[in-house]
Amino acid sequence: MIMLFVQKIITKNREEFVDITEVVISAISKSGVKSGIAVIYTPHTTAGITINENADPSVKYDMIKFLSSKIPRNWDFTHLEGNSDAHIKSSLIGCSETVIIEDGKPLLGTWQGIFFAEFDGPRNRTIYIKILEDK
């Protein structure tokens, strides 16, 4: 069985990490898949998907702060839209993650969560969760 779930996300800030772990858990639960994989993907060139610690909110802040210090918005970019920094951050983070499903749950570490990374908000965004069942 293969199922596709679509989730809309509305971001509030230019740069933020939105914890979407529960969205992914819900999609897996709705699919009924007990063993397989979930691919979480966003089709945006100024956003990304990543897995990182979700226990301490300062990790999200530190990641944004670090990326912004190394890739500043006001650098001498030539892209006319003025969001080249967001494109670079998106490329570094990546637009997808793959998670193993076992016993109907994503196989994540104790402190891990799945995040949507916004680098050019606020915007209305979309994520896709494709669930594939083991045969």
C-alpha positions in Angstrom: 0.0 0.0 0.0 1.1 3.5 -0.8 -0.6 6.6 0.6 -0.1 10.3 0.2 -1.0 12.9 2.8 -1.0 16.6 2.1 -0.6 19.1 5.0 -0.9 22.9 4.8 1.3 25.0 7.1 1.0 28.7 7.7 4.3 30.2 9.0 4.3 33.4 11.1 8.0 34.5 10.9 10.6 35.0 8.2 12.6 32.2 9.7 11.2 29.5 12.0 11.2 25.8 12.7 7.8 24.3 13.0 7.6 20.9 14.8 5.5 18.6 12.5 6.2 15.4 14.3 2.6 15.0 15.4 1.4 15.6 11.8 3.7 12.8 10.6 2.5 10.5 13.5 -1.1 11.2 12.6 -0.6 10.4 8.9 1.1 7.1 9.8 -1.8 6.3 12.1 -4.4 7.1 9.5 -2.6 5.0 6.9 -2.7 1.9 9.1 0.8 1.0 8.1 2.7 -0.9 10.8 6.0 -1.4 8.9 7.4 0.7 6.1 8.8 4.2 5.4 7.5 7.7 5.4 9.0 10.4 3.1 8.3 13.9 4.3 8.8 16.4 1.5 8.2 20.1 0.8 8.1 21.6 -2.7 9.4 25.0 -1.8 12.8 26.4 -2.7 13.1 28.6 0.4 12.0 26.0 3.0 13.1 22.6 4.2 12.5 19.5 6.3 14.9 18.3 9.0 15.1 16.0 12.0 16.6 17.4 15.2 16.1 17.8 18.9 12.6 18.8 19.9 13.0 18.6 23.7 14.8 22.0 24.1 13.3 24.9 22.1 16.6 26.7 22.2 18.0 24.2 19.6 15.6 25.7 17.0 16.7 29.2 17.9 20.4 28.3 17.8 20.0 26.7 14.4 18.3 29.7 12.9 20.8 32.1 14.6 23.8 30.1 13.3 22.5 29.8 9.7 21.6 33.5 9.7 25.1 34.5 10.9 26.8 32.4 8.3 24.4 33.2 5.5 23.1 36.8 6.2 20.1 38.2 4.4 22.0 41.4 3.5 25.0 39.8 1.9 25.8 41.0 -1.6 23.5 38.6 -3.5 22.4 39.3 -7.0 19.0 37.5 -7.0 16.4 40.3 -7.5 13.8 38.9 -5.0 16.2 39.5 -2.1 15.8 36.0 -0.7 19.0 34.3 -1.8 19.9 33.6 1.8 16.7 31.6 2.1 17.5 29.5 -1.1 20.9 28.7 0.3 19.6 27.7 3.7 16.9 25.5 2.0 19.6 23.7 0.0 21.7 23.1 3.1 18.8 21.7 5.2 17.2 19.8 2.3 13.6 19.5 1.2 12.9 16.0 2.5 13.5 13.4 5.2 12.8 9.6 5.2 11.7 8.0 8.4 11.4 4.2 9.1 8.0 3.1 10.4 7.9 0.3 12.9 5.0 -0.9 15.0 2.9 1.9 13.4 5.2 4.7 14.6 8.1 6.7 13.2 11.4 5.3 14.4 12.8 8.4 16.0 15.4 8.9 18.8 14.3 9.9 22.3 15.0 13.6 21.6 14.2 13.7 17.9 11.4 15.6 16.2 10.6 16.4 12.6 10.6 20.0 11.6 9.4 22.2 8.7 12.1 24.9 8.3 10.9 28.2 7.0 13.5 30.7 5.6 11.3 33.2 3.7 8.1 33.6 5.6 5.6 34.3 6.6 3.9 32.1 4.0 1.3 29.5 3.3 3.3 26.2 2.7 2.6 22.6 1.9 4.2 19.4 3.0 3.6 15.9 1.5 3.9 12.7 3.5 4.2 9.6 1.3 3.8 6.4 3.3 5.0 3.1 1.8 4.2 -0.2 3.4 6.6 -3.1 3.6 5.5 -6.2 1.6 
